[in-house]
Amino acid sequence: MITPKFKHDCDKCKFVGRLDGKDCYVHVTASAPVRAHDPHECRTMYTLIMRDGDDGPDYISTSFFEGLDWRSNYPVWEIVWRMFDDR
């Protein structure tokens, strides 16, 4: 079983594996505004966090909204689907 190497303090994130030496987590926000100027259009937002150290700023992240084009980030988001394979 693969386990995280680095500390991560968000209890809402789900560890989904390791990629290129980084711990990968997915954070799902159930209803987030797609555009700041239009708070009525909300969708599920997925954020992928890739942590490469124990210090707070030792990570990179990217997000996309359900139903919007995420294929431009496909190499990074391939790991997100591991989360759904566990269901």
KEMAR-882293 format. One line per field, with one value per residue (C-alpha): residue number from 1; chain; x, y, z. Coordinates in nm, 3 decimals, m for minus. Layout:
k <- NUM	...
c <- A	...
c1 <- X	...
c2 <- Y	...
c3 <- Z	...
// end
This chain:
k <- 1	2	3	4	5	6	7	8	9	10	11	12	13	14	15	16	17	18	19	20	21	22	23	24	25	26	27	28	29	30	31	32	33	34	35	36	37	38	39	40	41	42	43	44	45	46	47	48	49	50	51	52	53	54	55	56	57	58	59	60	61	62	63	64	65	66	67	68	69	70	71	72	73	74	75	76	77	78	79	80	81	82	83	84	85	86	87
c <- A	A	A	A	A	A	A	A	A	A	A	A	A	A	A	A	A	A	A	A	A	A	A	A	A	A	A	A	A	A	A	A	A	A	A	A	A	A	A	A	A	A	A	A	A	A	A	A	A	A	A	A	A	A	A	A	A	A	A	A	A	A	A	A	A	A	A	A	A	A	A	A	A	A	A	A	A	A	A	A	A	A	A	A	A	A	A
c1 <- 0.000	0.128	0.135	0.215	0.576	0.511	0.288	m0.036	m0.267	m0.597	m0.833	m1.065	m0.803	m0.786	m0.445	m0.457	m0.097	0.252	0.372	0.729	0.827	0.530	0.236	m0.088	m0.412	m0.755	m0.970	m1.335	m1.541	m1.906	m2.032	m1.796	m1.871	m1.730	m1.681	m1.628	m1.872	m2.150	m2.190	m2.510	m2.332	m2.178	m2.024	m1.816	m1.452	m1.163	m0.821	m0.515	m0.238	0.110	0.325	0.705	0.800	0.673	0.670	0.343	0.445	0.606	0.332	0.180	m0.188	m0.434	m0.814	m1.095	m1.473	m1.700	m1.836	m1.570	m1.280	m1.003	m0.813	m0.547	m0.431	m0.470	m0.119	m0.167	m0.531	m0.477	m0.407	m0.743	m0.922	m0.748	m0.972	m1.280	m1.135	m1.141	m1.519
c2 <- 0.000	0.345	0.595	0.970	1.071	1.431	1.592	1.744	1.923	1.938	1.671	1.722	1.614	1.254	1.102	0.937	0.831	0.950	1.090	1.199	1.192	1.404	1.311	1.371	1.473	1.564	1.822	1.836	2.150	2.056	2.391	2.668	2.970	2.923	3.298	3.553	3.797	3.532	3.355	3.185	2.949	2.689	2.354	2.093	2.202	1.955	2.068	1.850	1.919	1.778	1.805	1.769	1.862	1.898	2.280	2.460	2.611	2.288	2.213	2.301	2.284	2.321	2.314	2.251	2.258	1.966	1.983	2.222	2.129	1.974	1.803	2.073	1.947	1.578	1.457	1.600	1.499	1.139	1.068	1.215	0.922	0.687	0.840	0.724	0.377	0.316	0.349
c3 <- 0.000	m0.095	0.190	0.202	0.258	0.363	0.627	0.499	0.742	0.553	0.685	0.385	0.131	0.014	m0.053	m0.397	m0.454	m0.544	m0.876	m0.958	m0.589	m0.479	m0.256	m0.446	m0.278	m0.411	m0.236	m0.344	m0.285	m0.328	m0.453	m0.560	m0.779	m1.129	m1.177	m0.902	m1.066	m1.090	m0.754	m0.873	m1.114	m0.882	m0.964	m0.789	m0.786	m0.775	m0.657	m0.700	m0.449	m0.515	m0.201	m0.211	0.147	0.502	0.517	0.444	0.108	m0.026	m0.278	m0.612	m0.695	m0.981	m0.998	m1.240	m1.223	m1.295	m1.648	m1.780	m2.007	m1.797	m2.081	m2.099	m1.758	m1.849	m1.749	m1.400	m1.366	m1.467	m1.100	m0.995	m1.151	m0.904	m0.641	m0.829	m0.894	m0.517	m0.496
// end
